[in-house]
Amino acid sequence: MEVLHVDANYILGVESDNAGNNSIDARLRELPESQRQYFTTVFLTMLANYPAAA
């Protein structure tokens, strides 16, 4: 998300208008840096390994 300069909600297709303080980005910002990096890495790994739509 940081590398791509996009909101996590955008990547996941979550409507940011309805996300409010429960948005993924807002929740990640509440975490310590090491946990934020961990979850960002896990998320990006999941995206990279998700099978492409047929």
N, C-alpha and C positions, 0 to 999 in steps of 0.2 A: 504494500500500500504506500509506504513511504517512498520506495524506489520509483513507483509508477505515478506518484502524486495523485492518487485517487482515494476516494472514500471507500472503506470496506463495504459499506452498505451498497454502493454502486456495483462493486464486483459481485456481491451476492444477490443483487436484484431487489434489495430491501428498499421500500419507499422511505426516503429520509424524512419526508414531512411527518410521517407517522411514527418514526423511530424515537424522536425526542431524546431523553437522557439514557434510554436503553440501547442507543445505537452501539454498534460494535466499536467504532472509533472512540466514543465516549467511555466505554467500559475499558478499553485497552489503555486509554490515557490515565486511568485510575491505578493501573498496576505499576509496580516497580519496573525499571528499565529492563532488567534481566528477564522478567516474566513476559513483558511486552515483546521483546525480541524472540523469545521462545515461541509464543503463540503466533507471531507474524511468520516465523520460519515454518512452523507446522502448517499454517494456512496456505502459504505459497507453495509448499511441497505438495499439499493435497491438490491444489489447482493444477500444478504442473503434471501430476500423475493421473488426473481425472481423464477417463476415456473421452475422446472427441465424439461429438454427436454424429450419428450416421447420416 
